[in-house]
Amino acid sequence: MSKLEMANWKTGTFFGFYTYMILLFINYIFLHINGKEPMPSILIFWAGLIVAFGYEFILNRRAKNKAKK
């Protein structure tokens, strides 16, 4: 991995982690207000992973397109 790809991965994991934490917080608040979870925990987990890998992919794709120009 190049330094740029490593930086993109760190950025992707940052956004993935905070997406996971925000969704988990929303789920927790709804659980205490309504007494039921609006989304299963596995969905929250996968959403965080998809955001992390997806954002890293987008950043890497942008970097490759800029390098070609």
Secondary structure, DSSP 8 states (H G I E B T S, - for coil): --HHHHHHHHHHHHHHHHHHHHHHHHHHHHHHHHSS-SS-HHHHHHHHHHHHHHHHHHHHHHHHHHHH-
